[in-house]
Amino acid sequence: MNTEKQPLIQVKNLSKYFHINKKETLKAVEDVSFDIYEGETVGLVGESGCGKSTTGRCIVKLYNPTKGTVLYKGRDIFDSKNKNEKLEYCKNTQMIFQNPYSSLNPRMTVKDIVGEGIRLHEKISDKELDDRIESLLKTVGLNRDHMSRFPHEFSGGQRQRIGIARALSVDPKFIVCDEPISALDVSIQAQVLNMLKKLQKDRSLTYLFIAHDLSVVKYISDKVIVMYLGMIVEQADAVELYKNPLHPYTRALLSAIPEADPNIAKNKQRIMLKGEIPSPINPKECCRFVERCSYAKPVCHESIPTLKQYTDGHAAACHLL
């Protein structure tokens, strides 16, 4: 990462709350900040319900944040009143969704699904549109014959390829990949991952890769951000984080990665977390991990730890560090 360049995406103090009733507020994301530079892949990891997908949806403007902002090339994406600027941002930022079936309109053919964005952003003839769609489908491993079919006629892996073709259709610069392989068979997962890496190289794409599988994140990411109950607990370059995890939660996550070598697996120490994830509804003003942390001290119950830099690019939020 070249810190001399301006980040492509800057997330600043982003919070997203969902008000359940007058007394209860679900704090899905709270005070999250990070940068994404052009051409890199940032992995966003954590257990289900930690706010990963909500963060991604705020970045692509599917949700409006409660607090904070997102900057694209230095411009506040929520502050712009220029219609052309809004359309340009929507064109440059796309999303690949977790469920490849529910994210595709069952009443639309593949041609309509992939071509919808092209028609919206460009004036193009029917012949040019067909050629563009055919080229996109070939890029993701499908062919022209698939254009007239409906989503239910495809396997899960093929449906996810259609979703990727749709995201690529408007030639974006930045893509949020929201657990794009979690619903797929293991053999198909590797194919989709390798395709995403090749597309990034060929098209100079930038990714926010959301996942809960840390072995996958290690394979594809340049930088990794760890979230717990709506807050960032650690972030670092991928190699540094896997080699030297600082936060107790990160160490527990890494210990859960399966080891293929039985000799290494036999001696590997698994860190078992006790208890359940606390409710994100009206959380206490203390460390969010305190109820499951075996190292917790009185100070951990008294205030929320701030994210501090410990080495170059490696930050963690823990009172005990």
Kinemage of the C-alpha trace (Angstrom):
@kinemage 1
@onewidth
@group {chain A} dominant
@subgroup {mainchain}
@vectorlist {calphas} color= white
{ca met a 1} P 0.000 0.000 0.000
{ca asn a 2} L 1.351 3.391 -1.002
{ca thr a 3} L 0.381 5.874 1.702
{ca glu a 4} L 1.537 8.801 -0.474
{ca lys a 5} L -1.466 8.306 -2.741
{ca gln a 6} L -4.998 9.338 -1.882
{ca pro a 7} L -7.189 6.353 -0.943
{ca leu a 8} L -9.830 5.349 -3.466
{ca ile a 9} L -12.337 4.760 -0.638
{ca gln a 10} L -12.186 6.414 2.797
{ca val a 11} L -14.606 5.260 5.478
{ca lys a 12} L -14.674 7.802 8.307
{ca asn a 13} L -16.353 7.183 11.694
{ca leu a 14} L -19.153 5.248 9.999
{ca ser a 15} L -22.089 4.170 12.175
{ca lys a 16} L -25.351 2.534 11.181
{ca tyr a 17} L -28.168 2.141 13.713
{ca phe a 18} L -31.554 0.507 13.252
{ca his a 19} L -34.224 1.842 15.598
{ca ile a 20} L -36.422 -1.043 16.723
{ca asn a 21} L -38.697 1.024 18.957
{ca lys a 22} L -38.496 4.136 21.132
{ca lys a 23} L -36.233 2.443 23.674
{ca glu a 24} L -34.228 -0.102 21.658
{ca thr a 25} L -31.608 0.644 19.016
{ca leu a 26} L -29.621 -1.998 17.165
{ca lys a 27} L -26.107 -0.648 16.659
{ca ala a 28} L -25.038 -2.710 13.628
{ca val a 29} L -21.926 -0.630 12.882
{ca glu a 30} L -20.309 1.875 15.223
{ca asp a 31} L -17.481 4.337 14.566
{ca val a 32} L -15.745 2.336 11.821
{ca ser a 33} L -12.853 3.964 9.909
{ca phe a 34} L -10.506 2.538 7.263
{ca asp a 35} L -8.976 3.313 3.855
{ca ile a 36} L -8.924 1.266 0.657
{ca tyr a 37} L -6.295 2.087 -1.955
{ca glu a 38} L -6.665 1.560 -5.673
{ca gly a 39} L -5.792 -1.941 -6.854
{ca glu a 40} L -5.763 -3.599 -3.431
{ca thr a 41} L -8.060 -6.122 -1.788
{ca val a 42} L -9.146 -5.411 1.775
{ca gly a 43} L -10.583 -8.375 3.657
{ca leu a 44} L -13.326 -7.647 6.202
{ca val a 45} L -13.798 -10.567 8.597
{ca gly a 46} L -15.717 -11.519 11.723
{ca glu a 47} L -18.532 -13.719 12.977
{ca ser a 48} L -22.046 -13.511 11.560
{ca gly a 49} L -23.826 -10.403 12.806
{ca cys a 50} L -20.685 -8.336 13.389
{ca gly a 51} L -21.672 -5.653 10.846
{ca lys a 52} L -19.559 -6.650 7.836
{ca ser a 53} L -22.364 -6.667 5.273
{ca thr a 54} L -23.955 -3.520 6.720
{ca thr a 55} L -20.628 -1.713 6.285
{ca gly a 56} L -20.413 -2.862 2.669
{ca arg a 57} L -23.988 -1.804 1.950
{ca cys a 58} L -23.321 1.659 3.370
{ca ile a 59} L -20.293 2.020 1.084
{ca val a 60} L -22.330 1.242 -2.043
{ca lys a 61} L -25.187 3.489 -0.791
{ca leu a 62} L -27.744 0.743 -0.259
{ca tyr a 63} L -27.953 2.113 3.294
{ca asn a 64} L -27.565 5.692 4.479
{ca pro a 65} L -25.284 5.842 7.535
{ca thr a 66} L -26.534 7.156 10.871
{ca lys a 67} L -23.212 8.928 11.450
{ca gly a 68} L -19.941 9.346 9.602
{ca thr a 69} L -19.297 9.349 5.895
{ca val a 70} L -17.679 7.601 2.937
{ca leu a 71} L -15.335 9.423 0.567
{ca tyr a 72} L -14.681 8.314 -3.015
{ca lys a 73} L -11.537 9.939 -4.420
{ca gly a 74} L -11.860 12.534 -1.682
{ca arg a 75} L -15.531 13.376 -2.321
{ca asp a 76} L -18.301 12.721 0.183
{ca ile a 77} L -20.682 10.327 -1.581
{ca phe a 78} L -23.635 11.201 0.669
{ca asp a 79} L -23.212 14.973 0.432
{ca ser a 80} L -23.283 15.350 -3.350
{ca lys a 81} L -26.430 16.906 -4.829
{ca asn a 82} L -25.187 16.578 -8.398
{ca lys a 83} L -27.196 13.901 -10.223
{ca asn a 84} L -24.350 13.085 -12.626
{ca glu a 85} L -21.918 12.624 -9.725
{ca lys a 86} L -24.353 10.243 -8.028
{ca leu a 87} L -24.768 8.212 -11.214
{ca glu a 88} L -21.011 8.135 -11.741
{ca tyr a 89} L -20.461 6.791 -8.227
{ca cys a 90} L -23.150 4.129 -8.705
{ca lys a 91} L -21.427 3.118 -11.931
{ca asn a 92} L -17.969 2.933 -10.363
{ca thr a 93} L -19.006 0.966 -7.258
{ca gln a 94} L -20.774 -2.367 -7.576
{ca met a 95} L -21.619 -5.265 -5.276
{ca ile a 96} L -21.512 -9.055 -5.556
{ca phe a 97} L -24.082 -10.462 -3.129
{ca gln a 98} L -23.809 -13.470 -0.848
{ca asn a 99} L -26.861 -15.348 -2.105
{ca pro a 100} L -26.613 -15.755 -5.888
{ca tyr a 101} L -30.269 -16.764 -6.182
{ca ser a 102} L -32.102 -14.146 -4.113
{ca ser a 103} L -29.996 -11.340 -5.630
{ca leu a 104} L -31.183 -12.156 -9.176
{ca asn a 105} L -34.686 -11.248 -10.390
{ca pro a 106} L -36.396 -14.600 -11.170
{ca arg a 107} L -38.595 -12.952 -13.805
{ca met a 108} L -35.678 -11.572 -15.819
{ca thr a 109} L -33.498 -13.423 -18.299
{ca val a 110} L -29.710 -13.356 -18.001
{ca lys a 111} L -29.628 -10.873 -20.888
{ca asp a 112} L -31.920 -8.475 -19.016
{ca ile a 113} L -30.089 -8.928 -15.695
{ca val a 114} L -26.609 -8.268 -17.104
{ca gly a 115} L -27.744 -5.637 -19.594
{ca glu a 116} L -29.860 -3.542 -17.208
{ca gly a 117} L -26.956 -1.443 -15.929
{ca ile a 118} L -25.526 -0.943 -19.415
{ca arg a 119} L -28.860 0.396 -20.702
{ca leu a 120} L -29.121 2.751 -17.722
{ca his a 121} L -25.668 4.299 -18.076
{ca glu a 122} L -25.074 4.155 -21.852
{ca lys a 123} L -26.864 4.755 -25.134
{ca ile a 124} L -26.221 1.541 -27.024
{ca ser a 125} L -27.821 -0.365 -29.911
{ca asp a 126} L -29.393 -3.808 -29.405
{ca lys a 127} L -26.612 -5.438 -31.444
{ca glu a 128} L -23.878 -3.752 -29.391
{ca leu a 129} L -25.689 -4.711 -26.189
{ca asp a 130} L -25.884 -8.368 -27.201
{ca asp a 131} L -22.177 -8.394 -28.057
{ca arg a 132} L -21.270 -6.756 -24.721
{ca ile a 133} L -23.350 -9.245 -22.745
{ca glu a 134} L -21.890 -12.180 -24.670
{ca ser a 135} L -18.363 -10.916 -23.945
{ca leu a 136} L -19.162 -10.500 -20.230
{ca leu a 137} L -20.617 -13.989 -20.003
{ca lys a 138} L -17.517 -15.453 -21.658
{ca thr a 139} L -15.373 -13.553 -19.167
{ca val a 140} L -17.098 -15.325 -16.262
{ca gly a 141} L -17.164 -18.762 -17.899
{ca leu a 142} L -20.640 -18.769 -19.490
{ca asn a 143} L -21.712 -18.464 -23.137
{ca arg a 144} L -24.228 -16.824 -25.475
{ca asp a 145} L -26.744 -19.656 -25.111
{ca his a 146} L -27.238 -18.695 -21.466
{ca met a 147} L -28.552 -15.217 -22.348
{ca ser a 148} L -32.161 -16.328 -22.848
{ca arg a 149} L -32.384 -18.449 -19.685
{ca phe a 150} L -33.754 -17.574 -16.248
{ca pro a 151} L -31.872 -17.784 -12.910
{ca his a 152} L -33.667 -20.956 -11.731
{ca glu a 153} L -32.173 -22.857 -14.690
{ca phe a 154} L -28.621 -22.487 -13.335
{ca ser a 155} L -26.547 -24.042 -10.568
{ca gly a 156} L -25.403 -21.958 -7.596
{ca gly a 157} L -21.941 -21.449 -9.059
{ca gln a 158} L -23.380 -20.372 -12.423
{ca arg a 159} L -25.773 -17.938 -10.731
{ca gln a 160} L -22.876 -16.352 -8.874
{ca arg a 161} L -21.045 -15.971 -12.199
{ca ile a 162} L -24.112 -14.136 -13.533
{ca gly a 163} L -23.950 -11.862 -10.491
{ca ile a 164} L -20.276 -11.165 -11.183
{ca ala a 165} L -21.033 -10.433 -14.862
{ca arg a 166} L -23.735 -7.975 -13.747
{ca ala a 167} L -21.263 -6.222 -11.427
{ca leu a 168} L -18.711 -5.971 -14.255
{ca ser a 169} L -21.237 -4.770 -16.835
{ca val a 170} L -20.769 -1.042 -16.137
{ca asp a 171} L -16.966 -1.263 -15.907
{ca pro a 172} L -16.655 -0.374 -12.196
{ca lys a 173} L -13.490 0.642 -10.346
{ca phe a 174} L -14.492 -0.764 -6.955
{ca ile a 175} L -16.483 -3.890 -6.020
{ca val a 176} L -17.812 -4.967 -2.634
{ca cys a 177} L -17.705 -8.774 -2.578
{ca asp a 178} L -20.161 -9.725 0.178
{ca glu a 179} L -19.270 -13.340 1.018
{ca pro a 180} L -19.399 -14.243 -2.691
{ca ile a 181} L -18.388 -17.890 -2.195
{ca ser a 182} L -19.951 -18.872 1.145
{ca ala a 183} L -23.061 -20.364 -0.508
{ca leu a 184} L -21.048 -22.403 -3.031
{ca asp a 185} L -19.510 -25.887 -3.005
{ca val a 186} L -15.824 -26.023 -2.048
{ca ser a 187} L -14.720 -27.020 -5.559
{ca ile a 188} L -16.615 -24.061 -7.051
{ca gln a 189} L -15.266 -21.670 -4.408
{ca ala a 190} L -11.707 -22.052 -5.720
{ca gln a 191} L -12.842 -21.364 -9.289
{ca val a 192} L -14.684 -18.179 -8.304
{ca leu a 193} L -11.767 -16.939 -6.149
{ca asn a 194} L -9.259 -17.462 -8.960
{ca met a 195} L -11.608 -15.727 -11.389
{ca leu a 196} L -11.914 -12.717 -9.059
{ca lys a 197} L -8.127 -12.470 -8.772
{ca lys a 198} L -7.731 -12.658 -12.562
{ca leu a 199} L -10.438 -10.025 -13.117
{ca gln a 200} L -8.728 -7.730 -10.620
{ca lys a 201} L -5.457 -8.017 -12.519
{ca asp a 202} L -7.006 -7.649 -15.984
{ca arg a 203} L -9.381 -4.789 -15.120
{ca ser a 204} L -7.426 -2.978 -12.360
{ca leu a 205} L -10.223 -3.544 -9.860
{ca thr a 206} L -10.277 -2.720 -6.146
{ca tyr a 207} L -12.106 -5.059 -3.766
{ca leu a 208} L -13.619 -5.013 -0.304
{ca phe a 209} L -13.848 -8.767 0.318
{ca ile a 210} L -16.283 -9.640 3.113
{ca ala a 211} L -15.985 -13.152 4.557
{ca his a 212} L -15.902 -15.231 7.714
{ca asp a 213} L -13.487 -17.846 6.331
{ca leu a 214} L -10.033 -16.587 7.286
{ca ser a 215} L -8.181 -19.052 5.062
{ca val a 216} L -9.990 -17.551 2.047
{ca val a 217} L -9.273 -14.009 3.220
{ca lys a 218} L -5.583 -14.848 3.635
{ca tyr a 219} L -5.450 -16.096 0.036
{ca ile a 220} L -7.039 -13.058 -1.609
{ca ser a 221} L -6.418 -10.030 0.654
{ca asp a 222} L -3.628 -7.457 0.890
{ca lys a 223} L -4.973 -5.993 4.141
{ca val a 224} L -7.330 -7.495 6.727
{ca ile a 225} L -9.818 -5.760 9.039
{ca val a 226} L -11.344 -7.740 11.925
{ca met a 227} L -14.767 -6.683 13.237
{ca tyr a 228} L -16.597 -7.745 16.383
{ca leu a 229} L -20.127 -6.648 17.266
{ca gly a 230} L -20.090 -3.614 14.979
{ca met a 231} L -16.602 -2.317 15.804
{ca ile a 232} L -13.099 -2.812 14.383
{ca val a 233} L -10.883 -4.658 16.856
{ca glu a 234} L -7.779 -5.064 14.657
{ca gln a 235} L -6.443 -4.190 11.219
{ca ala a 236} L -3.108 -4.838 9.513
{ca asp a 237} L -1.466 -6.065 6.333
{ca ala a 238} L -2.511 -9.668 5.726
{ca val a 239} L 0.942 -11.182 6.263
{ca glu a 240} L 1.485 -9.196 9.478
{ca leu a 241} L -1.942 -10.015 10.921
{ca tyr a 242} L -1.645 -13.764 10.357
{ca lys a 243} L 1.924 -13.794 11.656
{ca asn a 244} L 1.429 -11.532 14.690
{ca pro a 245} L -2.234 -11.182 15.793
{ca leu a 246} L -2.611 -8.783 18.729
{ca his a 247} L -6.258 -8.862 19.780
{ca pro a 248} L -7.558 -11.910 21.733
{ca tyr a 249} L -10.496 -12.223 19.337
{ca thr a 250} L -8.222 -12.261 16.286
{ca arg a 251} L -6.045 -14.945 17.880
{ca ala a 252} L -9.139 -17.056 18.547
{ca leu a 253} L -10.317 -16.684 14.940
{ca leu a 254} L -6.923 -17.665 13.532
{ca ser a 255} L -6.715 -20.708 15.801
{ca ala a 256} L -9.941 -21.998 14.213
{ca ile a 257} L -8.463 -22.198 10.684
{ca pro a 258} L -8.301 -25.908 9.704
{ca glu a 259} L -4.800 -27.337 9.209
{ca ala a 260} L -4.349 -29.844 6.373
{ca asp a 261} L -1.141 -31.382 7.771
{ca pro a 262} L -2.199 -33.858 10.513
{ca asn a 263} L 1.137 -33.523 12.332
{ca ile a 264} L 0.764 -29.752 12.596
{ca ala a 265} L -2.953 -30.015 13.391
{ca lys a 266} L -2.201 -32.400 16.267
{ca asn a 267} L -0.020 -29.833 18.004
{ca lys a 268} L -2.117 -26.797 17.117
{ca gln a 269} L -3.753 -25.140 20.101
{ca arg a 270} L -7.389 -24.166 19.534
{ca ile a 271} L -8.626 -21.143 21.479
{ca met a 272} L -12.226 -21.838 22.472
{ca leu a 273} L -14.426 -18.813 23.075
{ca lys a 274} L -17.009 -19.252 25.810
{ca gly a 275} L -20.498 -17.823 25.713
{ca glu a 276} L -22.555 -16.265 22.943
{ca ile a 277} L -22.106 -12.981 21.095
{ca pro a 278} L -23.865 -10.264 23.150
{ca ser a 279} L -26.868 -8.510 21.645
{ca pro a 280} L -26.079 -5.454 19.509
{ca ile a 281} L -29.270 -3.843 20.856
{ca asn a 282} L -28.337 -1.066 23.300
{ca pro a 283} L -24.819 -2.460 23.956
{ca lys a 284} L -22.979 -1.444 27.132
{ca glu a 285} L -20.315 1.276 26.959
{ca cys a 286} L -17.427 -1.144 27.486
{ca cys a 287} L -15.256 -3.501 25.448
{ca arg a 288} L -17.669 -5.444 23.234
{ca phe a 289} L -15.566 -8.602 23.630
{ca val a 290} L -15.337 -8.479 27.440
{ca glu a 291} L -17.939 -11.183 28.136
{ca arg a 292} L -16.032 -13.783 26.082
{ca cys a 293} L -12.450 -12.721 26.803
{ca ser a 294} L -10.445 -14.871 29.233
{ca tyr a 295} L -7.989 -12.002 29.806
{ca ala a 296} L -10.582 -9.364 30.810
{ca lys a 297} L -9.653 -6.903 33.566
{ca pro a 298} L -11.847 -4.379 35.456
{ca val a 299} L -10.876 -1.620 32.997
{ca cys a 300} L -12.395 -3.657 30.155
{ca his a 301} L -15.827 -3.302 31.820
{ca glu a 302} L -15.472 0.451 32.249
{ca ser a 303} L -14.824 1.915 28.772
{ca ile a 304} L -14.590 1.147 25.069
{ca pro a 305} L -10.947 0.679 23.952
{ca thr a 306} L -9.752 2.904 21.113
{ca leu a 307} L -8.023 1.628 17.992
{ca lys a 308} L -4.291 2.349 18.429
{ca gln a 309} L -1.311 1.882 16.107
{ca tyr a 310} L 1.301 -0.506 17.502
{ca thr a 311} L 3.509 -0.993 14.454
{ca asp a 312} L 3.386 0.525 10.974
{ca gly a 313} L -0.102 -0.194 9.646
{ca his a 314} L -0.983 -2.587 12.487
{ca ala a 315} L -3.691 -1.314 14.848
{ca ala a 316} L -5.765 -2.976 17.563
{ca ala a 317} L -8.402 -1.943 20.097
{ca cys a 318} L -7.639 -3.595 23.443
{ca his a 319} L -7.063 -2.190 26.945
{ca leu a 320} L -4.508 -4.924 27.687
{ca leu a 321} L -2.051 -4.097 24.904
